Amino acid sequence: MRQKIPFHVVHVSGQDDNYKAVQLNTHSPTTRGWQSMRFCLFPQDMVLHLEKRSQLKKIQILSHQHLIATKIEFFVGDIPEDLPVSLQNARYTRLGYISLSDNDKTSYKARELKSVTVDAVGCFLKLVIHKNHVNRLNVYNQVGLVAVNVIGTFVQDINDMYDDTSYKTDQIIKPDQISPLDDLAFDMYQDPEVAQIIRKLEKKKQEAVLEERYDFAKKLKQAITDLCKVGERLGKYEIEKRQAIEHEDYDKAKLKKVQMDEYRLQVYKQLEIHDLLETSGSRANRPANVDPVRQATPPRLESLPVAPPISDNEKDQSNESPPPPDTSRSYDNRPLPAMKNKNQNPLGEETEDQDVPQDEEQAPPGGSGNTGITDGPEEMNEKDMREASAIIEIFGSSLVSKAYSKNWSFREDALLSIVNEMKEVERATPKDDARAMMKAAVFLVHKGIKDKVVSVFKAALELLKYVLQDFVPTYKLTKGDVTFAVEKTLPELLIKIGDTATRNRDEARNFILEMTHFTDVQPLHIVPLECVKPFKVNLAPRLALCRMELIEKMYQDLGLDNSGFITENVMTFCTEALKHHSGSVREVAERIIISLYKAVGEPVKSYLPPDDDKTRKNTLYRQLFEAFDKIDGKPSKQELKKQQASEESNKAAEIEALQAQLQQLKDMGASGKPPGDTAGKNTGKGNLKSNQKQGDINIHINVVSKDKKKAPAKKVAPKGVKKPTKASEEDDTSTLFNIDKTCIFCGEKDNAFTEEGLDIHYWKSCPMLKRCANCKQVVEIASLSDHLTTECDSKADFAKCPRCTEALPKSEYDQHIKDKTCNPAETSKSHCPLCHENHTQGEEEWKTHLMGKTGCKHNPRRIAHLNKQPTGAKGKGVGKPVGVKAKGIR
């Protein structure tokens, strides 16, 4: 059987005078351990001499809480057969190494216990300890070990392992099994004297099982369980006594010593330790003492089939002695809730067996009636003990073992007991002790929140609520402590709101909403900031939906003012939620974004794609932008389409009228007839068609931008308007005869301006026009941007900048919008698409800008027009109809 192998330190490369290596030879709650010298050289060496040559199976290292080495190497040393056992003759073999955590997560409060499984034979164990982890508490760059434990088997006992006695023992404990009593965690929390008694009782228990004294073995088992609790309490008293001595509070030290002695004697007497150890000889031959119940069992079983039924009163008055009262209590001497109601009758009245004297209830565990003790929680395994080592120091192993029990009632009772225990803490308790208790409670809350049983989960929430609402303000803990408690538990609560159990979901959701209003939690804004952290798009739909609904409710309650919610974090969260594959999740995200837009307005749009036709093809974004337009009082997309269709219809009618008038004027000029002639009274459509058949010129007249519509215009009087006077008809006639000699755009007059001449002028030299590089049509410069986005054959490749209103290739559009370096257009001015400058609105202003000496420097036809003016007079002539443009001259 594997056992704890004694050793003593025979070599160390350096040690602090107050923390010498000899401290590692013994294990107890008061062990101070070894520490290296200040500013020592690394690595540090340490050699342990084992009591006998042994086969090592397990090595345990308990590191210091802040003097932590980065790495520890292990070497086993053996002696050749022909040499004496000495340190100089040892030959070492490297076994491996372990790495230690920097302990930053526990704020350097917990000590790390490392267990390593090995298989080696030797007489010496060498530890090579490397440099330390750097932290604020380790100012001298030291390393420290609190305890070292070696478990294995003596080599001389291996050959005798399968003799008769050992074989029978192996039926109980296998050779490769390690007793919990040999574990380092046992000795470090137990009083040394009690630990030795427990080991003796464990050995007695194994012997009793081999001798088939099962009732005596049961007594021993219960006594061991009770002594474990007593040993932990005595170990705690010993630590308090040592602390009092260090602070020179000798009155308190004396009080603790008296308290320990009285408690120890009282427990030994009540547990009848001397009888259990059988110091006066074995009681195997005393059947009455060994098995007191077995004598009465056969008669009762034999008479059971033929005996008449008896009443409850007869049962109480029978010779059978009632079971002894249960004097075993939990850590805080309170029975489990399930045990309280165990002996109640259906009417709720307790039987006489439940009447326990007050002095017996307050007695230490394991009184005279220990045979009636109800089984408690199972023992913690090694992994759980390592994990909860810091918690055990505060609440004790009994209470923590209940929190780790497989029975949900024990887990629930442990959490509720911690609430009551924290309520009983004195107000004069130092802040560091209160902080350590709070962090230990939060650790168990974190474990309880993940529990699947609703009652355990609710108990964990009750404990967390007490910590945040009552314990923190009572002991005036810092904001950092509150932050620690919330950050440790809130992520698990956010997972719990997506639980399959409805009660768990509702409890978690309601608690999070309630926690945001706690006095010490609300000013820190921890809960909103943690909740709006974006989740992955492949998150489970139920969990994602519950998270979104929680944020929506929290935003409605808190708003944006000093709540932790800002536009940036809410929009970042919602834009990621819009990518989720679940439609219900996206709907909630839309509602949150719309609510946020009502509060802050335009800044919301900066987190969304640009509002253009391409984006609006996506139903999701179209709905969002339409909602924004509705909030801003803008017309919807359908209303805009109707309005645009109406405008286009009006444009088409006006264009048709202007084209008809132009054709009519050309026909009259060609025939030389006055305007009152019958040729001028035609509708114009027939003339237009006949002219188009010739194929000489193809002129289209369209209404231009809105700013030009506002200028005064000369329009043809529609039908039904009163006819002009004779004098005005003569003036118009003289003008119409000269219209073919004048450019209607720049106003230039030239005798060469026949139909073909005008066509060439439009195509090559008119400074008011420009040839489109995409469709090769000639268009007015003033309406170039509108042409590229609405009429050009390549209009799909252009987009209009909302800032400068110019048409840009879509390949350059995104960068142009991002740079924001363009000259913004002004509402009361016109914007030139060539030089990008703004100038006064109006047709004459456009002429001045495009044709003048100080006009647009990016108009290549302006210079040629200015050089041509001395020979070609520029006449006012007949200006082109206001608000028109030419296109399609090919």
N, C-alpha and C positions, 0 to 999 in steps of 0.2 A: 504494500500500500504506500502511496506517495504521502510524504509528510513534510513538515517544516524543518529545514536543516539549519541548526544553529551555526553561527560563524562569529568571527571577530576580525576587526580591521587590523592588518599588520603593516600596512604601508599606505601613505598618502603624500602626495607631492606638496601639499600646502593646506593650511586650515586657519580659520579665524580663532582667536583665543577664546571667544565666548561660544563658539559652535564647533566643537572638536568632533573628529570622526568617530570617537568611541560612543557617541550618542546613537550611532547606527546599530550598535550591537543589541539594543533592546527596543521593543516596540510598546508604546503606551500612548494615551492621549496627551501626555505632557512631554513627549519626545521633541526636542528642539531641532535635531538633525545636524548635518554638517554643512558648513559654508567655507568657500575658498577665501584666501586672503584678498584684501582689497587691491585692485589693479594687478592681479596675478597674470602670469603668462599661461597661455593655452597651447596644447590641451593639458588638463589636470589628470593625474593618475591616482587610482585607488585600488588596492588589492585586498580581497576578503579571503581569510583562511577558513575553510569549512571544517566542521568538527571531525568528520571522517571523509574518506574518499567516497564520493557519491556520484550517482547518475542524475544529472540535472534535467528537470522537465519543465520548470517554469521559473522565470525571474520577474519580480515585480519592483517597480521604481515609483516612489511617490516624490514628485518634484516640489520644490518651493513655489509659492504662489507668484513671486515676481523675480526671484533670482533664478532664471530659467536658462538652462543650456539649450543650444540649438540642436545638438546631437550627442548621443552617448553610444560608444562602441563597447561590445562585450567580448572578452577573451577568457577561455577556460584554460587553466594551467594544471598539468599533471606531472608526476615525478617518475622517471624511469625506475625499473625494478631494482637495480643495483645501487641506487643512490638514496641517501636519507631524505626524509621529508623536511625541506627547508625552502624558504623563498628564493634563495639563489639557485637552487636546482630545478626550479619549475620551468617547464617548456609550454609555451602558450599557443593556443590555436584560436584564430578569430572566428566568432560565431555570427557576427552581424552588427547592426546598429539600429537605433530608434531615433526618430525626430520628435521633438516636443513642440507643442503649440506656444505661440507668444502670449496667450492668455489675455489678449486685449478685449475679447468679447465679454469676459467676466469681470472686467475692470480690476484684474489682479486680486480677486477675492478667493477664488477656488484653486485648489491644488490638483494637478493632473496626476492620475494614477495610470501607469503603463504596465501592461502584463505581456510578457513575451514567452512564447512556447519554444523550447529548445530541446535538444537531445545530445548530451555530451557527458563525458566522464572526466572527473578531475578532483583535485584537492584545493585548488585556488580559483577564484573568480576575480578577473581584473576588469575595471571600468575605466574607460578613457573618455573624459568629459570635455567637450569642445566649448568654444566661446559662447558667450551669453547672448540672449535676445536683448536688444536695447529698449529700455522703457524709462519713464520718468521717475520710477521708484528705485531703480537699480543704478544709483549714482556712482558706485564704485566698480561697476563691471564685474560683479561677482556671480558665481553659480552656487546653487545649494541643493541638497537632497535631504528630504525629511526622513525617509525610511527606505530600506532595501530589504527585500524578502526573497529567499531562495527555497524552492520546493522541489523535492526529488526523492530518491531512494538510496539508502546506504548500499554500497556495492557488496559488502559482506552479507547483506540480508537478501540479495537477489537470488542466490543459490538455494536459500531456505524458504523461498516464497511459496512453494507448493507442498509444504509438509501438511500433516493432517489438520492441525489447528488453523493454519493459514488458509487451507482450502475451505474450512467451514466459515471462516471470517469472510472469504471472498464471496460467499453466497449473499452477504449483506452489502459489503463495499468492494467494488471491483478494484483490481490492482492499479488501473489507470485512472481511477477517480480521485479527485482532490477534495478533502473535507472543507466545508466553509469555515471551519474553525482555524484552519491553517492559512486562510486568506489574509492578506495584509490589512484589508479594510476592517476585519474583525478586531484585530489587536489595536488598531489605531483609535477605535472608539470605545473600547472596553476597559474597565478597571482591571489592572493586571491580576489582582488576587481573584476577582470573580472570573476572569478568563481562565485561570488555571482550574478553578472548581468546575467550570463548564466542560473543560476538556476531560476531567476525571469522570464527570457524570456521563459524558458521551461514550467513554470507554466502558463504563458500567452498563450503559444501555445496550451496547453491542453484545456484551457478555450475557445480559439477561435474555436477549433474543435467542442467542445460541442455546441457552438453558431452557428456552420456551417459557420464561416467566414474563408473559406478555403484559399483565397488569402492572407489574413493577416497571417494565420498560415504558409503559404509558405514563406512569408517574414521573419517571426520569425525563421523558420527552417534554412534559409540561413544565417541569422544574427548569429545564434548560431554556425553554422559551421565556419563562418569567425572569430567569437570571440574566438573560440577554438585555432585557429592558432595565433591570436593576443596574447592570454593569455600565450601560450607557449613561444612566443618571449619575452614578458615582463618578464616572469619568468626567462628566460635565462639572460636577462639584469640585473635582480635583483641579480642573483648569481654572475655575473661578478662584479657588484658594491660591493657586500660583500667581494669578493676576493681582490678587490683593497683596501678596507678599512683594511683588515687584513695585507696587505703588506704596509700599510700607504701611498698608492699612491692616495692622496686625489684629485688631479687634474682629474685623470681618474674616480674616484668615482663621482665627480661633473658632469663630462661630461655624464656619464651614467644616472645620475638622470635627467638631462635636456633632454636627449634623450628619456628617458621613459615618462616623462611628456608630451613632445611634441607629441610623437607617440600616447599616450593614448588619448589626446584631439582630435587629428586629426581623429583617428578611431571613437571615439564617435560621432563626428560631421558628418562624412560621413555615418555612419550606422544609424544616427538619433535615437540614443538610447532612448532619452527622448520621442519621438513619439511612439517608439515601446513599451516602458513601460507604455505608456498612463498615464503619471503623471498628465496631465491636464484633465483627464477624458476619459471614453471609447468612441471609435469611431464606436461603433456598429450601431448607427443610422445614419451614414454618408455613404450611399451606394456608393457615387462617389469616396470617398477615399478608401473605403474597397475593391471595385471591379471595378477599372477603365476600364477594358477591356470589362466587361460584357455588357456595354451600347451599344457598337458599334457592338456587335456580331449578334443580331437578324436581323437587316436590311441587313447585308452582307449575311447572310445565306438565307434570303427570296429572295433576288434579284439574287442569284447565278444561279438558273436554267434558268432564262429568260434573263439574261444579256449577251450581245455579248462578244466574247473574246476580251481581251484588250492586248495591246502590253506591252513589258517590260518597255518602257519609260513612258507609261501611269500609270503603277504600281508605278514607282518611283515618279510621280507627283501627285498621288492620295492623298486624305486627310488623309488616314490612316498613322499614325505615324510609322516610322520604329522601329523595336525592338532596345532597348538601347544597346549600345556597351558592350561587355563582358569585364568588368574590373577585374573579378576574375582571379587570376593567381595562379599557383602552388607555392611551397615553394620558388623557386628561380625566381619567377615572369616571367616564360616563359610559353606560352600556349602549350598545348599538340600538337604533330605533326598532329594528326587527326583533331584537331580544326583549325589549321592553314589553311587547304585546304577546310574547310567546305563550305565557301561561294565563292569559285572560280568557274568561269564559265568554259565551256569545253575548251576554248582557253587558260586557265591558268591565266586570268586577274582577279584581285580581284575587287569586287563590292564596291560601295561607303560605304556600311555598315561596311566594314572592316577598314576604315580609322579612327583610334583612335588617338586622340592627345597624344603627348608624355608624357605630365604630367599626363594624365589619366592612361596610361600604367604603370607608376611608382607609382601610388597611392596605398595605402594599400588596402587589400581585402575588398570588399563590399562597393564600392562607390555608387553614386546616382543611377547607373544603375544596382543594384543588382537583379532586377527582371529578368534580362536576363542571369543569371549565369547558366552555364551548370553543370549538376550533376557531382560531382567528385567521387573519389573512396569511397566505402562503409566504414563504421566505423569498426575498428578492434575489434574483440571479446576479452574477458578477457584473454583467453589462449595466443593469439598472443601478446597482450600487455605485459604480463609477460615475454614471451620469448624474445621480442624485447625491453625491458625496457632500456637496456644499449645503444642500437642503437638509440632509440628515443632521448636520451640525446644529441647525437652528431648531427644527421641529422634532427631532428624534427619529430613530429608525422605525419605531412602532407606527407612528402616524404616517410616515412616508411609505412604509410597506403597504398600508391600507390604500394609499393613493395609487400605488402600482398594482393593486390586487386585480385578479381576473373577475372577481365578484363586484358587480356594479354598485351594490349597496355599501360595500366598504369604501369604494371610491367616492361616492356621494357623501358618506359620513366624514371622510377625511377632509373634504373641502369645507363642509359646514363646521367641523371642529376647529379648523384653522381660523375661520371667522371669529368664533367664540374666544379662541386663544389670543388673537390679536386685540380683541376688545378688552382683555384683561391685562394687557401690557401697561405698566406704570407710565404715567406721563413724564416722569423724570428720567426715562430711559435715554441714554445718549443717542444723538442723531445717527451715528454710524450704525449702531445696533438696530435702530428702527429701519434704516435704509436696507440693511442686510435682510431683515425679516420681510420687508416689502418685496424685494427682488426674489426671495425664495417663494413667496406667495404667488408672484406673477409667473414664476416658472411652472408652478402646479396649475395655475389658471390656464396657461398656454397648453398644457397637457389635457386639461379638462375640456377645453373648447373643442378639441379634436375628437372627443368621445362621442360615440354614436348614440349613447343612451341619453334621452331627453332630460331626465332628472339630474344626471351628472353634469350635463351641459348647463342647466339652469343653476346648479350649485356653483359652478365655475363663474358664471356671470354675477351671481350674488357676491362672491368673494371679490371679484374685480370691482364691482360697484362700491363695496365697502372700502377697498383700498383707495380708490380715486376720490370718493366723496368724503370719507371720514378720516381714514388713517393718514393720508397725506397732509391735510390741513391741521390735524391734531398735533402731529409731531413736526410740523413746519418743514417738510421736505422740499427740495429744490425743484425748479422747472425741469432740470435734467432728469430727475427721478420720474416725474410725470411723463416726460417724453419717452423714457425707457419703457415704462409700463404700457403706454399706448402703442408704441411701435412694435413691441413684442407680441401683443395680442391682436391688434387690428387686422393684420394680414390674414390670420386664421378666421376672424369673424367675417371678412369679406369673402372667404371661400365658403363659409357656413351659410351665407345668404343664398347660395345656390344648391343647398342640400336637398335631397329627394324628400325628406320628411318635412311636411308643411310647418309643423310646430317649431322645428329647428330654424327654418327660414324666417318665420315671423319673429321668433325670439331674438335672433341675431340682428335682423333689420331694425327692430324697435330699440334694441340696446344701442346700436351705433347712432341712431338718431338722438337717443337720450344722452349718450355720452358727449355729443357735440355741445351740449348746453351745461355740462359740469363746470363748476366755478373755476377749477384749476386747469381744465382742459381747453375751454373755449378760447381764452386769450392766446393760446399757442398755435391755433389753427392747424393742429396736426391732423385731425380727422379729415377735413376737406382736402388737404394737400395729398394725403395718402390715397383718398378715394378717387381722385382725378388722375392718377397715374394711368397712362394708356395701357390697355390690355391687348393681347395678340388677337389677330383676326380669326384664328381658328379656335378661340375659346368656346367652351360648351354653350349652346344657345341659352339654356336656362340660367346659367351663372351670369352670362353677359347681360341678359335682359334684367335680371334682378339688380345687377350693378347699375345699369342705366336708370332704372326706376328709383333706386336709392339716391343717385346723384340728382335726379329731377326733383325729388321730394326735398332733399337737402338744400338745393338751390332756391326752391320756393320759400323755404323757411328762413334761410340766412341772407339771400341776396348777394350783392357784390360788395357792400360797404363793410369793410373790416371783418371779413368772414373767412378769408383764405382763398376765396374764389376770385380769380381775375380773368380778364378776357383771354389771355394767352393760354393759361392751363386748361380752362374749360373748352376752348376751341380746339386745342391740340388733342384733348381727350375725345371730343365729339367727331373730329375729322377722321380719327382712326376708327371710331365706332361706325362711321358711315361706310367703311369698307367691309364690315362684317357680313357674312353670307346670310344671316337671318334677317328677314324683312321687319319683324317686330322690333329688333334691336335698332335698326336704322330709323324706324318711325319715332322711337323715343329720342334718338339723337337729333332728329329734325326738330322735334318740339323744343328741346333744350336750346338749339341754335336760334330758333325763331324767338324764343323768350329772351335770349341774350341780345338779339338784334333790336328788340323793342327797348332794351335798356341802354345800349351803347351805340347802336346805329352802324355807320359805315366801317368802323374798325373790324367788324366781323367779316366783311367781304375779303379782307386781305389774307385770310386763312383759307379761302376757297378759290377754285379756278376762276379765271376771268369771265365776266358775264358777256358772252358772245353767242352767236348762233351755234357754233360747234359744241360749246358747253351745254347749251339748252337742249341739245338733242338727247342728252342724258335725262331721263325722267326725274331722277332724284334731285339733280341740281336745278332742273326747270321748276319743280315745285318750290324749292327753296327761294329762288330768285323771284318767282311770282308772288310768293308770300312777302318778300322784302318790298317789292313794288307796291303791293297792297298796303303795307304799313306806311310807306312813304307817300301814299296818295297818288301814285302813278297809274296810268291805265295798264291793263293786262295785255298780254301778248295778242290775244284775240281782238281786243279793242284796237290795238295798234295796227293789226292787219286790216281791219275794216277801215280805219282812218287812212291807212296807206293806199288801200284800193280806191277809196273815194278821191284822194289826191291824184292818183295816177289817171283815174277816169277824167278828172277835170283837166289835167295836163294834156291828155290825148285830145280832148275836145278843143282846147286852146291851140294845140299844135296844128290840128287839122284846119282850123279857121285861118291861122297864119299862113300855112302852106297854100291854102286856096287863094288867099289874098295876094301872096307873092306871085303865084302863077298867073293870076288875073292881071297883075301889073306888068308882068313880062309880056303877056299876050298883047296888052294894049300898046306897050312900047314898040313891039315888033310890027303891029298893024298900023300904028300912027293914029288910031282912033281915040277920040276923047273918052273920058271915063263914063260919060253918060251913054255911050254907044251900047248897042245890044250885046257886043262881044264882052263888055265888062259886066253885063248883068247875068252872065252864066254863074252857075254854082261854083265853079272853079275845079270841081272834082274831075269833070270831063277834060278840062284843059290840062290838069295835072297829069292825068293818065296819058294824054296825047304827047305831052312833053316827055314823060318818062319813056315812052316808046322810042323817042329819038336817041336816047342813050348818051346825050352829051354831058349832062350834069345831073348828079343825084344829090339834092340838097334836102336835109331834114332840119326842121326848126323845133327845138325843145325848150321848155321852161327851165331856167337854171335855179340856183340855190335860193333859199328863203330871203337872204339879206338883199338880194337884187330885186325880189318881188316888191319890196317896200318902196323902191324908187318910183317916181311918177312915170307912167307909161302911156304911150299912144296906142290905143287899141281901136280896132275896127268896130264900128257901131253895129251891134246885132240887128236882126230883123225887128221891125216894129218901132225903131227909133225914128224920130222926126228927121226928114231929109234936110241937109244943109242948104244954106242960101246959095244963090247963083254966084256971088263974089267968091265965096270960099271954094266953090267947085272949080272956078277958074284957077285959083292959086294951087289947088291940089293937082290939077291937070298939068300945069307947067312943071311941077315937081316930078310927077310920074314919068314925064317924057325923058327926064335925065337920070332915072334911077339905075339904069343899066351901066352908067358910067361912074357909079359910086360904090365903094365897098361899104356894106351895111354894118361892118364890125369896127373898122378903124376910121371910117369916114373919108378915106382918101379918094380923090377924083382923078380919073385918067381917061383920055379918049380911047386908050387901048383896052379899056375894061368892057370888052364884049362878053358874051357868055363864056367863051373859051378863055378870054383874058382874066375874067374874074376867077374862073376855075384855077388858073395858074397862080393868080395872086393868093387865093386861099391856100393853095397847096404849098407854096414856097415862101412867101414874104410877108403875109399879114401878121403884124406883131401881136394881135389879139388872139391868134390861134396857134395851135401846136398839134403836130402829128403824133398820134398815139403809137408808141413803139410796139404794142402788142397786136392791135387789130388793124393798124395802118389807117384809121380814120382821122380826119382833122376835126379837132374839138376846140372849144373855147378854153383858154387857160383858166379862167375863173371857175369853170365847172369840171376841171380835170379829175379831181379826187372823186367826185360823184360818178363820173364816167367810168373810172377804173373799178369802182365797187358795185355799180348797178347795171351798166350798159355794155361794157367791154366784153369781147368774146372770152377773155381770160379773167373775168371778174371773180371766179372761184379762187384765184391765186392771190387775191388782195384782201386786206382788211383795213378798216379805218381806225386810226388812233383816237381814242376819246379825248385825248389831251390837246393835240394840235389839229385834229380833224383831217389829217392828210392820209392818203391811201398808201399803204406799205405792202411789200411782198410778205406773205405769211412766213417765209423762211427767216425774215428779219424782225417780224412783229414782236415776238416774245422778248428778245433782247432790247428792242426799242422801248417797250413798255417798262421793262425792268430798270433800264438806265435812267429814264425820266429826264433826259437832257434836251428834249425838243422844246421849241418855243410855243407855249400854250396859246391857243386861239382865244380871242376876247369876244364877248357876246355882241358888243356894239361895233365891231370892226370886221373887215374882211381879211382872210388869211391867204397869202400867196403860196401856191404849192411849189414854186420855183425857188424863191429866195427865203421862204418860210417866215416872212415878216408880216406884221399886221398893219393895215392901213384903213382909212376911212371908207365906209360903205358908199356904194353908188356907181353908176355906169361911167360917169365922167372921171371918177376917182380911179377906177380900174384902168381907163385909157391913160391917165396921167402916170400911173404906176408902171404900166407895161410899155408905154411909148415915150415918156418924157426923158429929158436929158439926165435927170437925177433919179430915174425910175429903177426898175428891177434889173440888177446887173447880171442875173442868170437867164435873161431872155435873149437868146442869140439873134432874134429878128429885130430887136430894138435898135441896134447900131446901124444895121442896113437901112432901116426906115428913116433914122435921123439923117444919114448921109444922102438919102434920096429926096428929102424935103425941099431943097432949093429948086430942083427942076420939076418935081411933082407937087403941085400945091395941095395942101390939105384943106379941104373945104368942109364946112359944117354939113352941107348937103342934107341928105336924108339919113338920119341915124337909123341904126337897126332897131327894130321894135325892142323895147326894154324888156329884159328878162328872157332873152332867147339865146340859143347857142347853135352853132353849125356843126354838124357831124356828117360823116358818110361821104365826104368829097373824096373820091378815089381817083 
